[in-house]
């Protein structure tokens, strides 16, 4: 969260990955907070709920990328393109 930017002060949504969000960093214009990944342990969910701000997370959002990476590794290993 860039607290010094005028654009951030007027944000309607916040997207997080691992940043520990503090209540004072949330502008009054925010309407929703989304956590990219599983869990919401870095967002003060109880306080955001009191303020009427919904908090979302995206568990399993990168599941397809992980599956593709595993299959690629299996193909590379089975064809001996990459040993190890």
ZASEBA-286614 format. One line per 5 residues: their letters; for each residue x, y, z of N, C-alpha, C. Coordinates in nm, 2 decimals. Example, Ala and Ser with C-alpha at 12.3 -4.5 7.8 and 13.67 -1.06 7.14 Angstrom:
REM ZASEBA-286614
as) 1.32 -0.57 0.78 1.23 -0.45 0.78 1.32 -0.33 0.78 | 1.28 -0.22 0.71 1.37 -0.11 0.71 1.29 0.00 0.79 $
REM end
This chain:
REM ZASEBA-286614
xxxxx) 0.09 -0.12 0.00 0.00 0.00 0.00 0.09 0.12 0.00 | 0.07 0.21 -0.10 0.15 0.33 -0.11 0.07 0.44 -0.04 | 0.10 0.47 0.08 0.02 0.57 0.16 0.04 0.71 0.12 | 0.15 0.74 0.05 0.18 0.88 0.02 0.12 0.92 -0.12 | 0.07 0.83 -0.20 0.02 0.86 -0.33 -0.12 0.92 -0.32 $
xxxxx) -0.15 1.02 -0.40 -0.29 1.07 -0.40 -0.39 0.97 -0.46 | -0.34 0.89 -0.56 -0.42 0.79 -0.62 -0.46 0.68 -0.52 | -0.37 0.64 -0.43 -0.39 0.54 -0.33 -0.49 0.59 -0.23 | -0.49 0.72 -0.20 -0.58 0.78 -0.10 -0.73 0.77 -0.15 | -0.75 0.76 -0.28 -0.89 0.75 -0.34 -0.92 0.62 -0.39 $
xxxxx) -0.85 0.51 -0.35 -0.87 0.38 -0.40 -1.01 0.32 -0.36 | -1.07 0.25 -0.45 -1.19 0.18 -0.42 -1.18 0.04 -0.38 | -1.06 -0.02 -0.41 -1.03 -0.16 -0.37 -0.88 -0.17 -0.34 | -0.85 -0.27 -0.26 -0.71 -0.30 -0.23 -0.69 -0.45 -0.26 | -0.58 -0.48 -0.33 -0.53 -0.61 -0.36 -0.40 -0.64 -0.29 $
xxxxx) -0.40 -0.75 -0.21 -0.28 -0.78 -0.13 -0.23 -0.92 -0.17 | -0.10 -0.94 -0.14 -0.04 -1.07 -0.15 0.01 -1.11 -0.01 | 0.12 -1.05 0.04 0.17 -1.09 0.17 0.18 -0.97 0.26 | 0.15 -0.85 0.21 0.16 -0.73 0.29 0.07 -0.74 0.41 | 0.12 -0.70 0.53 0.03 -0.70 0.65 -0.04 -0.57 0.66 $
xxxxx) -0.17 -0.57 0.62 -0.25 -0.45 0.61 -0.29 -0.40 0.75 | -0.27 -0.28 0.78 -0.31 -0.22 0.90 -0.43 -0.13 0.88 | -0.51 -0.12 0.98 -0.64 -0.05 0.96 -0.62 0.10 0.92 | -0.51 0.16 0.97 -0.49 0.30 0.93 -0.44 0.32 0.79 | -0.41 0.21 0.72 -0.37 0.22 0.58 -0.49 0.21 0.48 $
xxxxx) -0.60 0.18 0.54 -0.72 0.17 0.45 -0.79 0.30 0.44 | -0.79 0.36 0.32 -0.86 0.49 0.30 -1.01 0.47 0.32 | -1.08 0.58 0.35 -1.23 0.57 0.37 -1.30 0.54 0.24 | -1.24 0.55 0.12 -1.30 0.53 0.00 -1.31 0.38 -0.04 | -1.23 0.29 0.03 -1.22 0.15 0.00 -1.36 0.08 0.01 $
xxxxx) -1.40 0.00 -0.09 -1.52 -0.07 -0.09 -1.50 -0.22 -0.07 | -1.38 -0.27 -0.10 -1.35 -0.41 -0.09 -1.20 -0.44 -0.08 | -1.16 -0.55 -0.02 -1.02 -0.59 -0.01 -1.01 -0.73 -0.05 | -0.92 -0.76 -0.14 -0.90 -0.90 -0.19 -0.76 -0.94 -0.16 | -0.74 -1.06 -0.12 -0.62 -1.12 -0.09 -0.59 -1.22 -0.20 $
xxxxx) -0.48 -1.21 -0.27 -0.44 -1.30 -0.37 -0.37 -1.42 -0.31 | -0.44 -1.53 -0.29 -0.39 -1.65 -0.23 -0.49 -1.70 -0.13 | -0.45 -1.80 -0.06 -0.54 -1.86 0.05 -0.52 -1.79 0.18 | -0.63 -1.78 0.25 -0.63 -1.72 0.39 -0.64 -1.57 0.38 | -0.67 -1.51 0.50 -0.68 -1.37 0.51 -0.62 -1.32 0.64 $
xxxxx) -0.51 -1.39 0.68 -0.45 -1.37 0.81 -0.37 -1.23 0.81 | -0.35 -1.17 0.70 -0.28 -1.04 0.70 -0.37 -0.92 0.68 | -0.50 -0.95 0.70 -0.60 -0.84 0.69 -0.69 -0.84 0.82 | -0.71 -0.72 0.88 -0.79 -0.72 1.00 -0.94 -0.74 0.96 | -0.98 -0.86 0.94 -1.11 -0.90 0.89 -1.22 -0.85 0.98 $
xxxxx) -1.21 -0.87 1.11 -1.32 -0.83 1.20 -1.34 -0.68 1.19 | -1.24 -0.60 1.19 -1.26 -0.45 1.18 -1.31 -0.41 1.05 | -1.27 -0.48 0.94 -1.32 -0.44 0.81 -1.47 -0.48 0.80 | -1.51 -0.59 0.86 -1.65 -0.63 0.86 -1.73 -0.52 0.94 | -1.68 -0.47 1.05 -1.75 -0.37 1.12 -1.77 -0.24 1.04 $
xxxxx) -1.67 -0.22 0.95 -1.68 -0.10 0.86 -1.76 -0.12 0.74 | -1.81 -0.25 0.72 -1.89 -0.28 0.60 -1.80 -0.31 0.48 | -1.68 -0.34 0.49 -1.59 -0.36 0.38 -1.57 -0.51 0.37 | -1.62 -0.57 0.26 -1.60 -0.72 0.24 -1.45 -0.75 0.21 | -1.41 -0.87 0.26 -1.27 -0.92 0.24 -1.28 -1.05 0.17 $
xxxxx) -1.21 -1.06 0.05 -1.21 -1.18 -0.03 -1.08 -1.24 -0.03 | -1.07 -1.37 -0.06 -0.94 -1.44 -0.09 -0.96 -1.53 -0.21 | -0.85 -1.57 -0.27 -0.85 -1.65 -0.39 -0.78 -1.78 -0.38 | -0.83 -1.88 -0.29 -0.76 -2.00 -0.28 -0.76 -2.08 -0.41 | -0.65 -2.14 -0.44 -0.64 -2.23 -0.56 -0.64 -2.15 -0.69 $
xxxxx) -0.62 -2.02 -0.69 -0.62 -1.94 -0.81 -0.50 -1.98 -0.91 | -0.39 -2.03 -0.85 -0.28 -2.06 -0.94 -0.27 -2.21 -0.96 | -0.38 -2.29 -0.93 -0.37 -2.43 -0.94 -0.34 -2.48 -1.08 | -0.40 -2.42 -1.18 -0.37 -2.46 -1.32 -0.22 -2.44 -1.35 | -0.16 -2.33 -1.31 -0.02 -2.31 -1.34 0.07 -2.41 -1.27 $
xxxxx) 0.03 -2.45 -1.15 0.11 -2.55 -1.08 0.10 -2.69 -1.15 | -0.02 -2.72 -1.19 -0.04 -2.85 -1.27 0.04 -2.85 -1.40 | 0.04 -2.74 -1.47 0.12 -2.73 -1.59 0.27 -2.74 -1.57 | 0.31 -2.68 -1.46 0.46 -2.69 -1.43 0.50 -2.83 -1.39 | 0.41 -2.90 -1.32 0.44 -3.04 -1.28 0.44 -3.13 -1.40 $
xxxxx) 0.34 -3.12 -1.49 0.34 -3.20 -1.61 0.46 -3.17 -1.70 | 0.50 -3.04 -1.71 0.61 -3.01 -1.79 0.74 -3.08 -1.74 | 0.75 -3.07 -1.61 0.87 -3.14 -1.54 0.87 -3.29 -1.57 | 0.75 -3.35 -1.56 0.74 -3.49 -1.59 0.78 -3.52 -1.73 | 0.73 -3.44 -1.83 0.77 -3.47 -1.97 0.91 -3.45 -1.99 $
xxxxx) 0.97 -3.34 -1.93 1.11 -3.32 -1.95 1.20 -3.43 -1.89 | 1.16 -3.48 -1.78 1.23 -3.59 -1.71 1.21 -3.72 -1.79 | 1.09 -3.75 -1.84 1.07 -3.88 -1.91 1.14 -3.88 -2.05 | 1.16 -3.77 -2.11 1.23 -3.76 -2.24 1.38 -3.74 -2.22 | 1.42 -3.73 -2.10 1.56 -3.71 -2.06 1.62 -3.58 -2.12 $
xxxx) 1.53 -3.48 -2.13 1.58 -3.35 -2.18 1.65 -3.28 -2.06 | 1.60 -3.30 -1.95 1.67 -3.25 -1.83 1.67 -3.37 -1.73 | 1.80 -3.40 -1.69 1.81 -3.51 -1.59 1.82 -3.46 -1.45 | 1.78 -3.54 -1.36 1.79 -3.50 -1.22 1.67 -3.52 -1.14 $
REM end
